[in-house]
Amino acid sequence: MLHAAWFVSNGLNVLDIWESEDHFTRFIAERVAPVLKGELGVQSDPEPQFFPLHRRFVAPGISGGA
């Protein structure tokens, strides 16, 4: 539903809002992990943290990506 990412001195931070934790887990396993580990050879694993969303607000007239 929402994706934001930014670089920090020691890596990359990502914030995502998903329909559920299960949707996220499946996406990582099926789409991201095969590319990172198979094609790019990335050895480290992300360290996700999950929090319930309190409220989602989309300002009028806002849509699409950056």
C-alpha positions in Angstrom: 0.0 0.0 0.0 2.9 2.3 0.7 6.7 2.1 0.2 9.4 4.6 1.3 13.1 4.0 1.3 16.2 6.1 2.3 19.9 5.5 2.7 21.7 5.9 6.0 25.4 5.8 6.7 25.5 2.0 7.2 22.8 0.8 4.8 19.2 1.3 3.7 16.0 1.8 5.7 12.6 0.8 4.2 9.2 1.5 5.5 6.3 -0.4 4.0 2.6 -0.6 4.8 1.0 -3.9 3.7 -2.4 -5.4 3.9 -1.0 -7.9 6.4 2.2 -9.4 7.7 1.4 -12.5 5.6 1.3 -10.5 2.4 4.7 -9.0 3.2 6.2 -12.4 4.1 5.0 -14.0 0.8 6.2 -11.1 -1.3 9.7 -11.3 0.2 9.9 -15.1 -0.2 8.5 -15.3 -3.7 9.8 -12.1 -5.4 12.6 -10.4 -3.4 14.7 -13.2 -1.9 15.2 -15.1 -5.1 16.7 -11.9 -6.8 18.7 -10.7 -3.8 20.2 -14.1 -2.9 20.2 -15.8 -6.3 21.0 -13.1 -8.8 22.7 -10.5 -6.7 24.4 -12.8 -4.1 23.3 -10.7 -1.1 24.1 -12.8 2.0 22.5 -10.7 4.8 18.8 -11.0 5.7 16.6 -8.0 6.4 15.5 -7.5 10.0 11.8 -6.6 9.7 9.8 -5.3 12.5 6.0 -5.2 12.4 3.6 -2.8 14.1 -0.1 -2.4 13.8 -1.2 0.7 11.7 -3.1 3.2 13.8 -4.5 5.2 11.0 -4.0 5.7 7.3 -4.7 9.1 5.8 -4.3 10.1 2.2 -4.6 13.8 1.4 -7.1 14.8 -1.3 -5.6 14.8 -4.7 -2.6 12.6 -3.8 -2.0 9.4 -5.7 0.7 7.5 -7.5 4.5 7.4 -6.9 7.2 9.9 -6.6 
